Amino acid sequence: MRRPPARRLVVLFACMLLAFGGVVVRLGVLEVRQSGALLALGDAQRMRDLALPATRGEILDRSGTPLAMTLDARDVYANPSQVADPRDEAAQIAPILGSDRARVRSALRSSGTFVYLARQIDPTVADRLEALHLAGIGFQASSRRYYPNGPLGGQVLGFVGVDGTGLDGLESEYESALAGTPGTQRMEVSAQGQAIAGGLDVLVPAQPGGDLVLTIDRQIQFQAQAYLKLAVEANHAKGGTIVVMDPKTGDIYAMASYPWFNPNDFASADPQARLNGAVTSAWEPGSVNKVITAAAALETGAVSPTQRFRVPWTRTIDGYTIHDAEQHPTEAMTIGDIIAHSSNIGASILADRIGTAGMQQYFARFGYGQKTGVGFPGEASGLMPANPWQHITRATASFGSGVAVTPLQMAAVYATVANGGVWVQPRLVLGTRDTHGTFHPSAPPATRRVLQPATADLLTRMLAYVVADGTGQNAEIPGYQVAGKTGTSKKVDAKGRYANRYVASFIGFLPAGSPRVVVAAIIDEPSTVYGGIAAAPLFQEVARYAIQRLGIEPAEPVKLPPHALALP
């Protein structure tokens, strides 16, 4: 038998060596260079990552009553690859979910192994669907945000989207405190999308969020909204705003604008109704602004309390004619009379004595043109006239025309007077409560002295005179001395011109001798026009309830200021 030539063996050996080397090289490429990509591909094919939402913290009123809470819910999903008859299953699923049959059928026919059919549904609804044992239909635990009081405080609370993220209001502002930390579940699944027994299953539990404790009092909020709605309807008005706060602490007991909305159904609400107008919208305040003019006049010493001024009913400045609300002969008025009878001409005379620089200084000291820092998204800072001011600018600003403020800014002005001349930053949040039940108070509100106590006392006496014998008599409450001011201002149209549409207001506090509560009542476009008619009764009703709820005792009345009829 002939042996194969040595050359043929060498060639065969070389070919085998090359083939084996090719395999080794290819294995090296797969194991080293492409290992990461191949592992990722394998993971993508057999691993599923599920996000486990954290339980969102509650929002509580100041007494611990829930205003927003998280309820158990379930998400419904489908693995279309396991659905044998999309038409039949859609016909069974859609009525239970209240969904469109065509939309469900389209989802069941989609490519892939996972598609949501419904999110955050009631567990009882999910149980009905699960009892059908439909192929390819799965369920996972979820949660939904619920507001047990419906529209109560909805504009303050805001709302949460389907993904559990705060989209507006305090839900958005305090997202990090409320949301907690989501968890994850990573599991190994088969090609059909089913969990592999004994496969990888790694769970990282979610950490729940903390609770938010508000300054809001649920009972005062409820009554304030009820009375606001009645006032808007009684005055055939477009809307209105109410703010109730503690002048010493800055705590806001109630805040709302009408019309409002139900955060449980925010998607169908009018976007304007979702706005917290007390913080995000500004208006020309009108005569409620005269308290700043009086404050500047007294604090600077430009005017004395007993000084009399000759006040006609009209006045021409820089070619523009301004006038009081009602025609009257030239009268002798003290600063107290000017405030009590709400004289625009009188306020402009006071502004002349103060000067432009002085007026601007006191507007700034009271916080005009600045956000209050209440801690609410979208807070407006208001609007001040641009420099330089003309004489007519100073005159109109003295009675609240040509300047714009939010209702909260204006409430803070009156709270400053009520608090002896110290401005206190308004606040909506008392603090947070962690998952262990420990309460963490918010930082103390910022404060600044705006007026000397003696000036604040004189202003309080003047505002009490407004209610006792001036334009605010409809705000009187038997047994309690009320201090406050009426306001009536024209609205500006889209072209910046004044229209025959008005905003009526009354802002005040009680008891005048020892103030416990400030109420700002504002009615938008009332048919009755005037603040003393449209807004003062709303103040009266809300303040009466606050007296009862807060247990406010009467105080020694303050003496009314000198006025012209009482002077020799």
C-alpha positions in Angstrom: 0.0 0.0 0.0 1.3 3.3 -1.0 1.7 6.0 1.6 0.3 9.5 0.7 3.0 11.9 -0.3 4.3 14.0 2.5 3.4 17.1 0.6 -0.3 16.2 0.6 -0.2 15.7 4.3 1.5 19.0 4.9 -1.2 20.7 2.8 -4.0 18.9 4.6 -2.5 19.8 7.9 -2.1 23.5 6.9 -5.8 23.6 5.8 -6.9 22.1 9.1 -4.7 24.5 11.0 -6.2 27.5 9.0 -9.7 26.3 9.6 -9.1 25.8 13.3 -7.4 29.2 13.5 -10.4 30.8 11.8 -12.7 29.2 14.3 -10.5 30.4 17.2 -10.4 34.0 15.7 -14.1 34.0 15.2 -14.7 32.8 18.8 -12.3 35.4 20.0 -14.2 38.1 18.2 -17.5 36.8 19.6 -16.2 36.4 23.1 -14.2 39.6 23.3 -15.0 42.2 20.8 -18.7 41.5 20.3 -19.5 40.0 23.7 -21.1 43.2 25.1 -23.4 43.7 22.1 -24.4 40.0 22.1 -25.1 40.0 25.8 -27.2 43.2 25.3 -29.1 41.5 22.5 -29.8 38.5 24.6 -30.9 40.6 27.5 -33.3 42.5 25.3 -34.8 39.3 24.1 -35.4 37.6 27.4 -35.2 40.4 30.1 -38.1 42.7 31.0 -37.7 45.7 33.3 -40.8 46.9 35.1 -41.0 50.3 36.8 -42.6 50.0 40.3 -44.1 53.4 41.1 -43.6 54.8 44.6 -46.6 55.5 46.7 -47.1 59.3 46.5 -47.4 61.1 49.8 -50.6 62.7 50.9 -51.4 66.4 51.0 -53.1 67.3 54.3 -54.8 70.4 55.7 -53.4 72.0 58.8 -55.4 69.7 61.1 -54.3 66.5 59.2 -57.3 65.9 57.1 -56.4 64.5 53.7 -56.9 66.8 50.7 -55.0 64.5 48.2 -54.3 60.8 48.6 -53.1 57.8 46.7 -55.4 54.8 46.1 -54.6 51.3 44.9 -55.2 50.8 41.2 -54.2 48.4 38.4 -52.9 48.7 35.0 -54.1 46.4 32.2 -51.7 45.3 29.5 -51.6 42.9 26.6 -49.1 40.6 25.0 -50.4 40.8 21.4 -48.4 37.7 20.3 -50.5 35.6 22.7 -53.9 37.0 21.6 -55.5 34.5 19.2 -58.7 36.4 18.4 -58.2 40.2 18.8 -61.8 41.0 17.5 -63.4 38.7 20.1 -61.3 39.8 23.0 -61.7 43.5 22.2 -65.5 42.9 22.2 -65.3 41.6 25.8 -62.7 44.0 27.1 -63.9 47.4 25.7 -67.3 47.5 27.6 -65.7 46.7 30.9 -63.0 49.4 30.5 -65.4 51.9 28.9 -63.0 52.1 26.0 -63.5 52.3 22.2 -63.7 48.8 20.8 -61.7 49.7 17.7 -58.9 51.2 19.8 -58.6 48.1 21.9 -58.7 45.8 18.8 -55.9 47.9 17.2 -53.8 47.5 20.4 -54.3 43.8 20.5 -53.2 43.5 16.8 -50.0 45.6 17.3 -46.5 44.2 17.1 -44.4 43.5 20.1 -45.1 41.7 23.3 -46.3 44.5 25.6 -48.9 47.3 25.2 -51.1 49.1 27.8 -54.8 48.8 27.4 -55.7 50.9 30.5 -53.9 52.7 33.3 -54.9 53.3 36.9 -58.3 51.6 36.8 -60.3 50.7 39.8 -59.3 47.2 41.2 -62.9 46.0 41.1 -63.0 46.8 37.3 -59.7 44.9 36.9 -61.1 41.9 38.8 -64.1 41.7 36.4 -61.7 41.7 33.5 -59.3 39.2 35.1 -62.2 36.8 35.7 -62.6 36.4 31.9 -59.2 34.6 31.7 -58.4 36.1 28.3 -55.3 35.0 26.6 -52.5 37.5 26.4 -54.1 39.9 29.0 -52.1 40.8 32.1 -52.4 43.0 35.1 -49.9 44.9 37.3 -50.3 46.8 40.5 -50.6 50.6 40.2 -52.0 53.6 42.0 -54.0 56.7 41.2 -54.3 60.2 42.8 -57.6 60.9 44.4 -58.9 64.2 45.8 -61.6 63.3 48.3 -63.1 66.7 48.4 -63.4 67.2 44.7 -63.0 70.9 43.7 -62.2 71.9 47.3 -58.8 73.8 47.0 -58.2 72.2 43.6 -56.4 75.3 42.2 -54.0 75.2 45.1 -53.5 71.5 45.1 -53.0 71.1 41.4 -53.2 67.6 39.9 -51.1 64.6 38.9 -50.7 63.0 35.4 -51.2 59.3 34.5 -47.5 58.7 35.0 -47.8 59.9 38.7 -46.0 63.2 38.2 -47.3 66.4 39.6 -48.4 68.7 36.7 -49.6 71.8 38.4 -50.1 73.5 41.8 -48.5 72.2 44.9 -48.4 68.7 43.4 -45.9 70.1 40.9 -44.1 72.6 43.3 -43.4 69.8 45.9 -42.9 66.9 43.4 -39.6 65.8 45.0 -41.1 65.7 48.5 -44.3 63.9 47.5 -43.1 61.5 44.7 -40.7 59.2 46.6 -38.3 57.0 44.8 -39.6 54.5 42.2 -38.5 50.8 42.4 -37.7 48.3 39.6 -38.3 44.7 38.9 -36.0 42.9 36.4 -37.2 39.5 35.3 -36.3 36.8 32.7 -39.2 36.0 30.3 -39.7 33.5 27.6 -40.2 34.3 23.9 -44.0 34.3 24.7 -43.5 36.9 27.3 -44.1 34.6 30.3 -41.8 34.6 33.4 -39.3 31.8 33.3 -39.5 29.7 36.4 -36.2 29.9 38.3 -35.0 32.7 36.0 -33.5 36.0 37.1 -35.9 38.1 39.1 -34.4 41.1 40.9 -36.6 43.4 42.9 -35.7 46.9 44.1 -38.6 48.1 46.3 -40.0 51.6 45.8 -39.6 54.1 48.6 -42.9 56.0 49.4 -43.0 59.8 49.3 -43.5 62.1 52.3 -46.7 63.9 53.2 -47.2 67.7 52.7 -49.0 69.5 55.5 -50.6 72.8 54.4 -51.7 76.0 56.1 -55.1 75.5 54.5 -58.0 74.9 56.9 -60.4 72.6 55.1 -63.5 74.0 56.8 -62.6 77.6 56.1 -61.7 76.7 52.5 -65.1 75.0 52.0 -67.1 77.9 53.4 -65.0 80.5 51.5 -65.6 78.7 48.2 -69.3 78.3 49.0 -69.8 82.0 49.8 -67.6 83.1 46.8 -69.8 81.1 44.4 -73.0 82.6 45.9 -71.5 86.1 45.6 -70.6 85.7 42.0 -74.0 84.4 41.1 -75.8 87.1 43.2 -73.9 89.8 41.4 -74.2 88.2 37.9 -70.4 88.4 37.8 -67.8 86.7 35.6 -65.9 85.3 38.5 -64.2 86.1 41.8 -61.3 85.4 44.2 -61.1 84.9 47.9 -58.0 84.8 50.2 -58.1 84.2 53.9 -54.9 84.5 55.9 -53.3 85.1 59.3 -51.6 88.4 59.4 -49.0 87.4 62.0 -47.8 84.1 60.6 -48.6 84.5 56.9 -50.6 81.2 57.0 -53.2 81.1 54.2 -56.3 79.5 55.6 -58.2 79.5 52.3 -57.6 80.5 48.7 -59.8 80.1 45.6 -60.9 81.6 42.3 -64.3 81.0 40.8 -65.0 79.2 38.5 -62.9 76.3 39.7 -62.4 72.7 38.6 -62.3 69.1 40.0 -58.7 67.8 40.0 -60.1 64.2 39.8 -61.2 65.1 36.2 -58.6 67.8 35.3 -58.3 66.7 31.7 -61.8 67.9 30.8 -61.6 71.1 32.8 -61.4 74.6 31.3 -57.7 75.6 31.4 -58.6 79.0 32.9 -60.5 77.3 35.7 -57.4 75.4 36.7 -55.4 78.6 37.4 -54.9 79.8 40.9 -55.9 83.4 40.1 -55.0 84.6 43.6 -51.4 84.1 42.8 -51.0 83.9 39.1 -53.2 86.7 37.9 -52.9 90.5 38.4 -55.4 93.3 38.3 -55.5 97.0 38.8 -56.5 97.2 42.5 -58.3 100.5 42.5 -59.1 102.2 45.8 -57.9 99.3 48.0 -54.5 100.6 47.0 -55.1 103.9 48.8 -53.9 102.4 52.0 -50.4 102.5 50.6 -50.8 106.2 49.6 -52.0 106.9 53.2 -49.2 104.9 54.7 -46.5 106.8 52.7 -48.1 110.1 53.6 -48.1 109.3 57.3 -44.8 107.5 57.5 -42.9 110.2 55.7 -44.5 113.0 57.7 -45.8 114.6 54.5 -49.3 114.8 56.1 -50.6 115.0 59.6 -53.7 113.2 60.7 -55.6 116.4 61.5 -54.5 118.4 58.4 -57.4 119.4 56.1 -57.3 119.5 52.3 -59.7 121.2 49.9 -60.9 118.4 47.7 -62.9 119.1 44.5 -64.5 116.3 42.6 -62.4 116.7 39.5 -58.8 117.7 38.8 -56.7 118.1 35.6 -53.1 116.9 35.6 -50.8 116.9 32.5 -53.8 117.5 30.4 -55.8 114.5 31.8 -58.9 115.0 34.0 -59.4 112.6 36.9 -62.5 112.6 39.2 -64.1 111.0 42.2 -66.7 108.3 41.8 -69.5 110.7 42.6 -69.9 114.4 41.9 -69.6 116.6 45.0 -68.8 120.2 45.9 -65.3 121.1 47.1 -65.0 119.6 50.6 -62.6 119.9 53.5 -61.1 116.4 54.1 -58.5 115.0 56.5 -56.5 112.0 55.3 -59.0 109.8 57.3 -61.9 111.3 55.3 -60.0 110.7 52.0 -59.7 107.0 52.8 -63.1 106.6 54.4 -64.9 108.2 51.5 -62.5 106.8 48.9 -61.6 110.1 47.2 -59.4 109.7 44.1 -58.7 113.5 44.1 -57.8 113.4 47.7 -55.4 110.5 47.1 -53.8 112.4 44.3 -53.3 115.4 46.5 -51.6 113.2 49.1 -49.4 111.8 46.4 -48.3 115.4 45.5 -47.2 115.9 49.1 -45.3 112.5 49.1 -43.6 113.0 45.8 -42.8 110.4 43.1 -39.7 109.0 44.8 -41.6 108.5 48.0 -44.5 106.8 46.3 -42.2 104.4 44.5 -40.3 103.7 47.6 -43.4 102.6 49.5 -44.8 100.6 46.7 -41.5 98.7 46.7 -41.5 98.3 50.5 -45.0 96.7 50.4 -43.8 94.3 47.7 -45.2 95.7 44.5 -43.5 94.4 41.4 -42.1 91.4 43.4 -43.2 87.9 43.9 -44.3 87.1 47.5 -42.4 83.9 47.4 -45.4 81.9 48.7 -44.0 78.8 46.9 -46.5 78.3 44.1 -45.6 77.7 40.4 -46.3 80.5 38.0 -46.6 83.3 40.7 -46.9 86.7 39.1 -45.0 89.7 40.3 -47.5 92.3 39.2 -46.7 95.4 37.2 -45.4 98.9 38.1 -45.3 101.8 35.7 -42.0 102.3 33.9 -39.7 105.2 34.8 -39.8 108.1 34.5 -43.2 108.7 36.1 -45.2 111.7 35.0 -47.3 113.7 37.4 -50.4 111.9 36.0 -48.7 108.6 36.6 -48.1 109.4 40.3 -51.7 110.6 40.6 -53.4 107.6 39.1 -51.1 105.2 41.0 -52.2 106.8 44.2 -55.7 105.4 43.7 -54.7 102.1 42.2 -54.8 102.8 38.5 -51.9 102.0 36.2 -50.4 99.5 38.7 -51.2 95.8 38.8 -51.0 93.3 41.7 -52.1 89.8 42.5 -54.9 89.3 45.1 -52.3 87.7 47.4 -50.0 90.7 47.2 -52.9 93.0 48.1 -53.9 90.7 51.0 -50.3 90.9 52.2 -50.5 94.7 52.2 -53.4 94.7 54.6 -51.8 91.9 56.7 -48.8 94.2 57.1 -51.0 97.0 58.5 -52.8 94.4 60.7 -49.4 93.1 62.0 -48.2 96.4 63.3 -46.3 97.4 60.1 -44.4 94.1 59.7 -44.7 92.3 56.3 -44.8 88.6 56.7 -44.3 86.3 53.7 -47.5 84.4 52.9 -47.1 80.6 53.0 -49.1 77.6 52.0 -47.0 74.8 53.6 -46.5 74.2 57.3 -44.0 71.4 56.6 -43.6 67.8 55.6 -44.1 64.5 57.4 -41.7 61.6 56.5 -42.5 57.9 56.2 -41.6 57.4 59.8 -44.3 60.0 60.9 -41.7 62.7 61.9 -42.9 66.2 61.1 -40.3 68.6 59.6 -41.5 72.2 59.8 -40.9 74.6 56.9 -38.5 77.4 57.4 -40.0 80.4 59.2 -41.5 82.9 56.7 -39.4 86.0 55.8 -40.4 89.2 57.5 -39.5 92.9 57.1 -40.6 96.1 58.8 -42.5 98.3 56.4 -44.1 100.8 58.8 -43.6 102.0 62.3 -46.2 100.7 64.7 -47.7 104.1 65.3 -48.3 104.5 61.5 -49.9 101.1 61.3 -52.1 102.0 64.3 -53.3 105.2 62.5 -54.0 103.3 59.3 -56.0 100.7 61.3 -58.1 103.5 62.8 -58.7 105.0 59.3 -59.7 101.6 57.9 -62.1 101.1 60.8 -63.6 104.5 59.9 -64.2 103.2 56.3 -66.4 100.5 57.7 -68.0 102.5 60.5 -69.0 105.6 58.4 -67.6 105.2 54.9 -67.9 103.0 51.8 -67.4 99.7 53.6 -70.4 99.7 55.9 -71.7 96.4 54.3 -68.7 94.7 55.8 -69.8 95.4 59.4 -70.1 92.5 61.8 -72.0 93.1 65.1 -69.7 92.7 68.1 -66.5 93.0 66.1 -64.8 96.1 64.8 -63.8 95.6 61.2 -61.0 97.5 59.5 -60.9 97.5 55.7 -61.2 99.3 52.4 -63.4 99.1 49.3 -62.1 99.1 45.7 -63.6 99.5 42.3 -61.4 99.5 39.3 -61.9 99.5 35.5 -60.6 96.6 33.5 -58.3 97.1 30.5 -59.2 95.6 27.1 -56.9 93.7 24.7 -55.8 97.1 23.2 -54.8 98.5 26.6 -57.8 100.8 26.8 -60.1 101.1 29.8 -63.5 99.4 29.2 -66.8 99.7 31.0 -66.1 96.5 32.9 -65.1 96.6 36.6 -63.5 94.6 39.4 -65.0 95.2 42.8 -63.1 94.4 46.0 -63.1 94.7 49.7 -60.0 93.8 51.8 -59.9 94.0 55.5 -59.2 92.4 58.9 -60.6 91.9 62.3 -60.9 92.6 65.2 -59.4 96.0 64.4 -57.9 96.2 67.9 -56.2 92.8 67.8 -56.2 91.5 64.2 -56.5 87.7 63.8 -57.6 87.2 60.2 -57.3 89.1 56.9 -59.9 88.5 54.1 -59.5 89.7 50.5 -62.8 89.5 48.6 -62.7 90.3 44.9 -65.5 90.0 42.3 -64.8 90.2 38.6 -67.3 92.1 36.5 -70.2 92.3 38.8 -73.4 93.9 37.6 -73.5 95.9 40.8 -70.0 97.4 40.0 -69.0 98.8 43.4 -66.7 97.1 45.9 -68.9 98.2 48.8 -71.9 96.5 47.3 -70.5 93.4 45.5 -67.5 92.5 47.6 -68.0 93.8 51.2 -70.9 91.3 51.9 -68.7 88.5 50.7 -66.0 89.6 53.2 -68.6 89.8 55.9 -69.8 86.2 55.4 -66.4 84.7 55.2 -65.1 86.7 58.1 -68.1 85.6 60.2 -67.3 82.0 59.6 -63.6 82.5 60.4 -64.6 84.0 63.7 -66.5 80.9 64.6 -63.9 78.4 63.2 -60.8 80.1 64.7 -62.5 81.0 68.0 -61.8 84.8 67.6 -62.8 86.9 70.6 -63.9 90.5 70.3 -61.2 93.1 71.1 -61.3 96.6 72.5 -62.3 98.9 69.6 -59.8 101.4 68.2 -60.6 105.1 68.2 -61.6 106.5 64.9 -59.2 109.0 63.4 -59.7 112.8 63.3 -62.1 113.8 60.5 -63.1 117.2 59.2 -66.6 117.2 60.6 -65.3 116.6 64.1 -62.5 119.2 63.9 -63.1 122.8 65.1 
